[in-house]
Each structure stands twice: as structure tokens, then as C-alpha cells.
Amino acid sequence: MVAIVRQIIRSGIQTTGNMLSKLYAKLLLIAVVKRGDGDVRTPKIYVANHPNTLDPFYLLGILEERVVILITQHVFHIPVLGRLVRRAGHIAVPDQGGDVYKQAKQTLLKGTSLLIFSEGEISYSPNRLRKFHTGAVRLSLETGAPIVPIGIHLDATKIWKRKTEIKSKTLVVTWYRYGWYTVVFGNPVYAYGSVTDRSCVRKENVGLRKRIMSCIDTAKHISREDALLHQRRAKRQFHSALRGAYRVACFIGFVFFKLNEFGVKVLG
């Protein structure tokens, strides 16, 4: 009975989080999403770059299935938010050690997809990635789950940064407030080889990083094209409004002229 109640609470928190994410995206973000080919029904390992602290929250509203996110343990120490994240079933990633890999593997084997930010922290910049950890590749090799690379591109000038202290550790929090948030999904790929073969793991990891970089480049191109499209659309709307205002002014002028012609005193 207790397990059922916990599951209901967890589902409720996840649903609420997804709704809030979609609402925020609708109000403040111009979310542009390009999905890859290949509809894989099995649990997947989504791997994304991490240009902004709120990427996990934004992606919740974009992903079309329930996912468990691997999140730095420091988020779990934030009052209220930490408890919600834990209740939603996401996995805390400690700075050192822990059984994160085992938890992530069990999640996949139970049929739930994962969202992993393989850099382990915020990217150096939206276009410059950190070194990738190998956890996602090793999980794919062990469980057979496909990896879906995700590239995120945003306008770096709209990122708000602030240093904060959580449990005596200083962290840099970045918040992308508004603007284009372009997400490109690559096609699902499978890792091949042995998880005990380090050279194989490194090779697959390098390949994954390159795929995500390719997705970021595509997202960057789409952002530029979409921005130009919006500018052209806004320009057309402006000129259309200008022409409409001109016609209204001409009509009013014509009416005034005709009324004066018939001797009707309009003004004064």
C-alpha cells in the first residue's frame, strides 16, 4: 500500500514538472525541436550537452516519455526543490564514489529511459564542451540500450550567471532566461564492444561526443534560419500594419473631405 502511494506521489510530481516545463517554454522560450529518425520503443539513454543549469527542467517538457535524470547531488540539498527532485525518482550524482552507475543500470533494466549530461557539469560555453565521462557508453554496452544524442543551442548573451554556496561548496548557477532554445535529437545509436575493453569504451565515447557536436552545429544553423524567418515575418507584419494604417488614414481623410464638401462642419 505504501509503495502504491509513493508511486502515485512520484507520478504526480513528474506530471506537474512536465506541465510547468512546457508552460515556461511557451511563455519565455522560443523552443525549436528537431527529432531524429528511428522510433525505438525500448528504454533509451538520452545524452545531451549542458549549456544551462535548467536544461534538465527544459528537456522534461520536450522529451516524449518519462525519464529519470542523473543530477548533481548539490541540487538535492536545495530546500523544497531537492525534496521534489528526490520524490520524482531522479538519481543524485555525488562528487566522489556512490552507486550511481548501479542505480542507472537498474533503471534501464526496469524499462525506464535515462537522461545524462556526460560532461558532469555546465559546458565551458554553448559551443565548447567539457571532457565526457564514459558512464553513458558503458551503460549502453552492458544493457544494450540505444543512445540518443541531443544537441542544445542557445543565445549565450541571455544566460544569467551567479555564484551560490550549497553545503559549503561554491557553485556557478547559469539560467537561460528567454530566447531561442533549439534542441536537435540525433538518430539512436548502439554501442558495440566489451565494457571491459577500455580502448573500445574510449572510442565509443569519442564517437558520441562527435555526434552531439554535430547535433549542436545543426541546432545552431536551425536557430539562425528560424530567427531570420521570424525577422522576415515580423517585417512583413510591420509593413502590412503600416499599409493598413495608411488605408485607414486615407479613408478618414476622404470622409472628412466629403463632409466638408457637403458643408458639414466636422471640427471646431
N, C-alpha and C positions, 0 to 999 in steps of 0.2 A: 504493500500500500504506500509506504514511504517513497519507494523507488518510482512509483507511478506519479505521485505528487511532484517529486523532483523533476521528472521528465516533462510534466505539464508546465512547471515554472520555467524550465530551460527553454522549451519551445516558445513560450510566451515572450521571454526576454529576447530570443533570437528574432521572432517576428516583429517585435517592436523596434529592435535595432535596424532591421531591414527597412521598415517603413520610415523611420527617422532619416536613414541614409538617403533613401530615394527623395524624401521631401527636401532635404538640404541640397541635394544635387539639382532638383528642379528650381529651387529658389535662388541659389547662389553660384552654381557651377553650370558651365556650358559643356555638358558631358557628351563626348563623341565616342562611340564604341564601334569597333570593327572586330567581328568574331571570325575565328578561323574555320576551316573546313574540317569535316570529320566529327560526327556526333558519337562520342564514346560514352556508353552508359555505365561503365564500371567506375569505381572511385578514382579520382584523378588527383594529381599533385600540381596545384597551380603555383607557379614560381614567378615572382614579379620583382622589378626594381623598386626602390623605396625613396622617392624624392621628397616625401612629405610625411610627417608623423601620422596624419589622419588617413593615410592610404588604406589601412585595413577597414576603417569605417566607411570610406567612399566605395570600396570594392564590394562590400556586403550588399549594397543596393544594385550592383551591376552584375554580379555572378548570379546565374540562374538556378542555383541549387544551394543546399545547406552546406557550409564548410566549417571546419574547425581551423582556427588561425593560430599559428605559433607566434606569440607576442612576448616581448621582453618582460622579464619579471617585475620591472620597475612600474609598469602600468598597473599591475595588480596591487601595488601599495598606495595607489591614489584613492582617497576616500570616495565612497559611493561607486565611482567608475570601476575601481578594482573589483569590488564585490559583484557588480553586474557582469563584468567580463568573465569572472570565475564561474558565476552561476550559468552563463551561456555555454560553458563547456570548453572554452578555449584553453590552450596549453601555455603555461608560463615557461619562458626560456631563461634560465639563470645565467649569470656571467661565467660561472665555472661549474662543470660537472652536472649532476642531476640525471634523471631518467627520461629526458625529453624524447630521445630517439625511440625508446621503448613505447612511450605513450603515443607518439605519432604513428608508429608501426601498427599498434593495436587499433588505432582509429581507422586506418586504411583497411585492415582486415575485417573490421566490423561493418564496412561498406560506406564510410563517410569520407568525403574528399577533404584535402588539406589545402591551406593557403600559406605559403612560405616565402619570406623575404630573405633570400640566401646571402645577402650582404651582412645580415645580422644587425645592422643599424642604418641610419639615414645615409643615402648616397652622398658622395662628395658634392655633387651638383646634379641637376636633372639630366645632364648628358655625360656624366662621368661616374662610373660605377666603382664600388669597392671590390676587393677580392671576394670571391664566392666561397662560402662553406660548402662542403660536399654532402650534407645531410639529405638533400632532396634526391640527388643521384643515387645514393646508397639505398634510400627507401624504395626507389623505383626498381633497382636491381634486386632487392630482396622480396618485394611484394608483387612485382610485375605491373604495378600501376603506371599508367602513362603520365608523362609530364606535359603540362600545358604552359608554355612560356607566355608571359604578359609583359608588354612594354607600356610604360606610362610616360606621357609627356605633358608638361605644364609650363606656364609662364613664370620663370624664376623671379621676376621682378615683383610678383604678387605674393611671395612667400614671406610670412611674418616669422621672425626668429626670436626666441627668448631662452635664456638660461634659467633652469629651475633646479631645486635641490629636493631629491626624494630619498629618504633613508640615508642621509649623509653623502649621497652621490650626486654630483652635478651633471645634469643632462641638458642637451640643447633640444628644445622643442621647436619644430617648424610647423606652421599652419598655413596651408594654401587657402586663402580666404574666398576668392571668387575668380571667374575667368574660365578659359578653355581647359578642360581636363580630358585629354584624349587617351583612350585605352585600346590597345591593339592586342588581340589574342592570336598567338601562333597556332599552328596545327599540333595536335597531340603527338608526342614522340615517345618512343620506348628506349630505355637504356639497355644496352646489351653487354654481357660480360659477367665477371665474377666480382662480388662485393669485396672479396679479399685481395683482389688484384689492384694495387694502388695506382699503377700506371693507367689501367683501364678506367678507374674512377676519376682520375685527373683528366683524362682525355674526354670523357663524357661531360665532365663539369665545364671544361673549356668550351665544348660544343654548345652546352646550354647557355652559357654566358653570351656567346656569339649570337645565338638565336634571339635572346632578349634584347641585345643591342640592335639587331635588325628590326625587331618589333618597335623599339623606341624611335629608330630612324623613320619607319613608316608612320608612326604616330605624329612625329614632328612634321612630316610632309602633309598629312591629313589636316593637322591644326592650321598650317599656313593656308591650305586650299579652302578650308572651311571659314577661316577668318576673312579671306578675300571675298568669298561668296556672301558672307554676312555684310561686308562693307558695300559690295555692289548692290545687294538687296536694300540696305539702308539708304544708299544713294538714290536708287530708283524710287523708294518710298518717299524720300525727301522731295525729289523732283515732281513726283505725282501729286504730293500735297501742295507744292508750290503752284503747279498748274491749276489745281482745284481752287486754291485761294485766289489766283488771278481771275479765273472764270467767275467766281462769286463777286469779286470786286467789280468786274465788267458788268455783271448783271445789275448790281446795286447802282452803279453809275448810270446804266441805261434807264433804270426805273426812275431815278432822280431827274434825269434829263426829260423823260416823257411827262412826268408830273409837272415839272416847271413849264413844259411846252403847253400843257393844258391850263396853266395858270394856278396850279395848286401850290400853295406856299408850304414847302416841306420843312425848311429850317428857319429859325428866327420868327 
